[in-house]
Amino acid sequence: MKNFISVHDVTDIDSLVKTALQYKASPFTDKSLGVHKRLGCLFLNPSMRTRLSTQIAAQNLGMEAIVFNVSGEGWSLEFEEEAIMSGTTVEHVKDAAPVFGKYFDILAIRTFPSLKNREDDYSELYIKQFIRYAGIPVVSLESATLHPLQSLTDIITITEVFKEERKPKIVLSWAPHVKPLPQCVANSFSQWVNAWGRADFVITHPEDYELSEEFTKGATITHHQEEALQGADFVYVKNWSTYHDYGKLYESDPKWMLTNKKLELTNQARVMHCLPVRRNVELSDEILDGPASIVTQQAANRVWAAQAVLSAILKSK
């Protein structure tokens, strides 16, 4: 594996999942693989689970993980080619990224979309420029459109939980929120489940919350949540803002919040969420604190997803 930006960087999802679960069973199997190697974690936006799990994963492999909060501790970066830097940006990525390439063996980057200009966000300029100029493998810790480590974690968790000899029915359900959120997690989860091809996949959301077909093609899409929930084995709850009229939150209808009553329509479904979660807005207390929730297990698996990815990159170098 050269980079880890999307599912397209993975040749065999099941093999990567298997590796992650092997690390979960024995975290220090490859404790010398990354000795004398450095992982640079650059955060242009805040993080908790992603940051901590990636650091732990690197340490399990013997790597030194160095975290740098670019937005709070570094110079403001410019990413546009041929920019006239007479404004607020101080350093161009063309100058910064090659230096990072000398400091580190792998570069991990987290950035969010602006939710102001869809063309700019979906161009993935920031992460593409780091790939272009750093000269070392780049791992996405979330980008403007995708969150591949989260999605790999989700597939790991589903594989770990579901033991029946059939395809599970997985439902991605839009949830209310107090502010517009990126489409990254929903895009990425859709992309990975479709590429995995081992599930009956349904996406449900209110009208006007369609995601890009680039990521959802292959899924069944419905505006009727209760219809989608019928017979579901897993329900992944997530808010996202509008894609076509970009970055808007038209409504926050509490009727879309998942409850135990709605879960009665499912096949005793397990409930997933990437966290952080707005309790009693996105998901009810009764779900999060009840037996259906696997959000803690899901979050814990972030370590093994990151460890499997870092291992694959180190072994390919």
C-alpha positions in Angstrom: 0.0 0.0 0.0 1.5 3.3 -1.1 -1.1 5.8 0.4 -4.3 5.4 2.3 -6.8 8.0 1.1 -9.8 5.9 0.1 -11.0 2.3 -0.4 -9.3 2.5 -3.9 -6.0 2.2 -2.1 -6.9 -1.2 -0.7 -6.6 -4.3 -2.9 -8.3 -6.7 -0.5 -10.6 -5.3 2.2 -11.2 -8.7 3.9 -7.4 -9.3 4.2 -7.0 -5.9 5.8 -9.8 -6.6 8.2 -8.3 -9.9 9.1 -5.0 -8.2 9.8 -6.7 -5.7 12.0 -8.4 -8.4 14.0 -5.2 -10.3 14.4 -3.6 -7.2 15.9 -6.6 -6.8 18.2 -5.9 -10.4 19.5 -2.1 -9.7 19.7 -1.3 -6.0 19.6 2.5 -6.4 19.7 3.0 -9.1 17.1 4.9 -6.7 14.9 6.3 -4.5 17.6 9.7 -4.1 15.8 8.2 -3.4 12.3 8.3 0.4 12.8 11.4 0.7 15.0 13.4 3.8 14.0 10.5 5.0 11.9 8.5 8.2 12.5 4.9 8.9 11.8 4.0 12.6 11.5 0.4 13.4 12.4 -0.6 16.8 11.1 -3.9 18.1 12.3 -5.4 21.1 10.4 -8.6 20.4 12.5 -9.2 19.0 15.9 -9.4 15.3 16.7 -9.7 13.0 19.7 -10.3 9.3 18.8 -8.5 9.6 15.4 -5.4 11.2 17.1 -5.2 8.9 20.0 -5.9 5.6 18.2 -3.4 6.4 15.5 -0.7 7.2 18.0 -1.4 4.0 19.9 -1.3 2.0 16.6 2.0 3.5 15.7 3.5 2.8 19.1 2.3 -0.9 18.9 4.4 -1.2 15.8 7.4 0.4 17.4 7.0 3.7 15.6 7.5 7.2 17.1 4.4 9.2 16.5 4.8 13.0 16.5 1.7 15.2 16.5 1.6 18.7 15.2 -1.6 20.8 15.3 -1.0 22.9 12.3 -4.0 25.2 12.8 -3.0 26.2 16.3 0.8 25.8 16.4 2.1 26.3 12.9 2.1 28.8 10.1 -1.1 29.3 8.0 -0.5 27.2 4.9 -1.2 28.1 1.2 -2.3 25.2 -1.1 -3.1 26.9 -4.4 -0.6 26.8 -7.2 0.9 30.1 -8.4 -0.7 31.9 -5.4 0.4 35.5 -4.7 0.9 35.2 -0.9 0.0 38.7 0.1 -2.8 37.7 2.4 -3.0 35.7 5.6 -1.1 32.5 4.5 2.5 32.5 5.5 4.0 29.2 4.0 3.2 27.2 0.9 2.7 23.5 1.0 5.3 23.2 -1.7 7.9 24.4 0.8 6.5 22.7 4.0 5.6 19.2 2.6 9.1 18.3 1.3 10.5 19.1 4.7 7.9 16.9 6.4 9.0 14.2 3.9 12.5 14.5 5.3 11.4 14.4 8.9 9.0 11.5 8.7 8.6 8.1 7.1 4.8 8.3 6.9 2.6 11.4 7.0 -0.9 11.3 8.4 -3.1 14.3 7.7 -6.5 15.4 9.0 -8.5 18.2 7.4 -12.2 19.2 7.1 -14.3 20.7 4.3 -15.2 24.4 4.5 -18.9 23.5 3.6 -18.9 26.7 1.6 -17.8 25.7 -1.9 -18.5 22.2 -3.0 -16.1 22.3 -6.0 -13.2 23.3 -3.7 -14.0 20.8 -1.0 -14.5 17.9 -3.4 -11.3 18.6 -5.3 -9.4 17.4 -2.2 -6.7 19.9 -2.9 -5.2 19.9 0.6 -4.4 16.2 0.8 -3.5 15.9 -2.9 -0.9 18.6 -2.5 0.7 16.8 0.5 0.8 13.6 -1.6 2.3 15.6 -4.5 5.1 17.3 -2.5 5.9 15.2 0.5 7.5 12.3 -1.3 6.5 9.8 1.4 3.3 7.7 2.0 0.3 9.8 3.1 -2.5 8.5 5.3 -5.9 10.3 5.5 -7.1 10.9 9.1 -10.2 12.4 7.4 -10.3 14.7 4.4 -12.8 17.0 2.9 -14.9 14.2 1.5 -13.8 10.9 3.1 -12.8 9.3 6.4 -11.3 5.9 5.3 -9.9 4.9 8.7 -13.3 5.3 10.2 -14.9 3.2 7.4 -12.3 0.5 7.7 -13.1 0.4 11.4 -16.8 0.1 10.6 -16.2 -2.9 8.4 -14.0 -4.5 11.0 -16.7 -4.0 13.7 -19.4 -5.5 11.5 -17.2 -8.5 10.6 -16.4 -9.0 14.3 -20.1 -8.9 15.3 -22.0 -10.6 12.5 -21.4 -14.4 12.4 -24.3 -15.6 10.3 -23.8 -17.3 6.9 -25.6 -14.6 4.9 -25.3 -11.0 3.9 -26.2 -8.6 6.7 -28.6 -5.8 6.0 -26.9 -2.5 6.8 -28.8 0.7 7.0 -27.1 4.2 7.0 -29.7 6.5 8.5 -29.5 10.3 8.5 -30.0 11.9 11.9 -30.9 15.4 13.1 -28.3 17.8 14.3 -27.9 21.3 15.5 -25.6 22.4 12.8 -24.5 21.3 9.2 -21.9 18.6 9.2 -19.7 17.3 6.4 -20.6 14.4 4.2 -17.2 12.7 4.9 -18.3 9.8 7.1 -21.5 9.0 5.1 -19.6 9.2 1.8 -16.8 7.0 3.1 -19.0 4.4 4.7 -21.1 4.2 1.5 -18.0 3.8 -0.6 -16.5 1.1 1.6 -19.7 -1.0 2.0 -20.4 -0.9 -1.7 -16.8 -1.9 -2.5 -16.9 -4.6 0.2 -19.9 -6.1 -1.5 -20.9 -8.4 1.4 -24.0 -6.6 2.5 -27.5 -5.6 1.6 -27.0 -1.8 1.9 -29.7 0.8 2.3 -29.3 4.5 2.8 -32.2 6.5 4.3 -32.5 10.3 4.6 -35.1 13.1 4.2 -35.6 14.5 0.8 -32.8 16.9 -0.4 -30.1 15.1 1.6 -28.8 12.9 -1.3 -25.1 12.2 -1.2 -22.9 12.1 -4.3 -23.7 9.1 -6.5 -19.9 8.7 -6.8 -20.1 7.1 -3.3 -23.6 5.7 -3.1 -24.0 3.9 -6.4 -25.0 0.3 -5.6 -27.0 1.2 -2.5 -30.8 1.2 -2.2 -31.9 4.8 -1.2 -35.2 5.7 0.4 -36.7 8.7 2.1 -38.8 6.4 4.4 -36.8 5.5 7.5 -39.2 2.9 8.9 -39.2 1.1 5.5 -35.4 1.1 5.5 -35.2 -0.3 9.1 -37.3 -3.4 8.3 -35.1 -6.4 9.0 -31.9 -4.4 9.5 -29.0 -6.1 11.2 -27.0 -2.9 11.6 -28.1 0.7 11.7 -25.3 3.3 11.3 -26.6 6.7 12.5 -25.0 9.9 11.1 -25.9 13.4 10.2 -24.7 15.1 7.1 -25.5 18.4 5.4 -26.9 18.9 1.9 -24.7 18.0 -1.2 -26.5 19.7 -4.1 -27.4 23.0 -2.4 -24.1 22.6 -0.6 -23.5 22.6 3.1 -27.0 23.4 4.3 -29.2 22.0 7.1 -32.7 22.5 6.0 -34.3 20.7 8.9 -33.5 18.9 12.1 -36.7 16.9 12.4 -36.6 15.0 15.7 -38.7 12.3 14.1 -35.5 11.0 12.4 -33.8 10.3 15.7 -33.4 6.5 16.3 -35.3 5.1 19.3 -36.0 1.7 20.8 -39.5 1.8 19.3 -38.0 2.1 15.8 -35.5 -0.7 16.5 -38.4 -3.1 16.9 -38.7 -3.0 13.1 -35.2 -4.4 12.8 -33.7 -7.8 13.2 -32.4 -6.9 16.7 -30.0 -4.5 14.9 -26.8 -3.3 16.4 -26.5 0.5 16.3 -23.3 2.3 15.2 -22.1 5.9 15.3 -18.6 7.3 14.6 -18.7 9.7 17.7 -18.9 12.3 19.0 -22.7 12.1 19.2 -25.3 14.6 20.3 -27.3 12.7 22.8 -31.1 12.9 22.4 -30.6 14.8 19.2 -28.9 12.3 16.9 -29.4 9.3 19.1 -31.5 8.7 22.2 -30.0 7.8 25.6 -32.0 4.6 25.5 -30.2 3.5 22.4 -26.7 4.6 23.4 -26.9 3.2 26.9 -28.8 0.0 25.8 -27.7 -3.4 24.6 -28.1 -2.5 20.9 -25.3 0.0 20.9 -21.8 -1.0 19.8 -20.4 2.5 19.5 -17.7 1.9 22.2 -16.6 -1.4 20.5 -16.6 0.5 17.2 -14.5 3.4 18.6 -12.0 1.0 20.3 -11.5 -0.7 16.9 -10.0 2.5 15.5 -6.6 1.4 16.9 -6.6 -1.9 15.0 -7.7 -0.2 11.7 -4.9 2.3 12.0 -2.4 -0.4 12.9 -3.4 -2.6 9.9 -3.0 0.4 7.6 0.4 1.5 9.0 1.6 -2.1 8.9 0.6 -2.5 5.3 2.5 0.7 4.3 5.6 -0.2 6.3 5.7 -3.7 4.8 5.4 -2.3 1.3 8.2 0.2 1.6 
